[in-house]
């Protein structure tokens, strides 16, 4: 017997746009939990990489020119993706 799946679609604003997560899970609750985790991760990356928050890691990095600075794994990922 093939297991049935429920389609779960959730939208949330982040990073100046709308993210839509569409997934299929065995129950609506499991799908909602997976979508919530995806949006939690998006929020984490936004807090690190936003240029709108003067306290974000990206903004703090931009103030430290002419010196070597360690950055978090998330900011390194964003910088590599932007290159």
ZIBELQUI-V233553 format. One record per residue. PHI is phi in degrees with one decimal (none if undefined). OMEGA is omega in radians with two decimals (* if undefined). Layout:
# ZIBELQUI-V233553
phi,omega
PHI,OMEGA
PHI,OMEGA
This chain:
# ZIBELQUI-V233553
phi,omega
none,-3.14
-80.5,3.12
-67.9,3.10
-94.8,-3.11
-125.7,3.11
-106.6,3.08
-81.6,3.11
-123.8,3.13
-128.5,-3.10
-133.2,3.07
-118.2,3.09
-153.7,3.07
-82.0,3.07
-164.6,3.06
55.2,3.09
74.8,3.13
-146.9,3.09
-111.9,3.03
-96.9,3.06
-123.3,3.07
-109.8,3.09
-121.6,-3.14
-147.3,3.12
-121.9,-3.08
-141.9,-3.10
-67.1,3.08
-135.6,3.10
-61.1,-3.13
-64.7,3.09
-64.4,3.10
-64.5,3.12
-63.9,3.12
-66.2,3.12
-66.2,3.10
-64.1,3.12
-61.3,3.10
-66.2,3.10
-61.9,3.14
-70.1,3.05
-61.1,3.13
-67.0,3.07
-59.6,3.12
-62.0,3.09
-60.0,-3.12
-65.7,3.12
-62.4,3.13
-60.4,-3.13
-76.8,-2.90
-102.9,-3.07
-64.8,3.03
-99.7,3.11
-84.4,-3.12
-100.4,-3.12
-63.4,-3.14
-97.1,3.14
-65.7,3.14
-61.0,3.13
-63.2,3.13
-66.5,3.11
-64.4,3.10
-61.5,-3.10
-65.8,3.12
-85.7,-3.03
-111.1,3.12
-78.7,3.09
63.3,3.03
-148.0,3.07
-77.3,-3.10
-135.2,3.02
-79.7,3.11
-124.3,3.12
-69.0,3.10
-60.7,3.14
-64.8,3.14
-66.9,3.09
-60.6,3.11
-61.6,-3.14
-65.1,-3.14
-63.0,3.12
-62.2,-3.13
-66.4,-3.11
-79.6,-3.07
-72.2,*
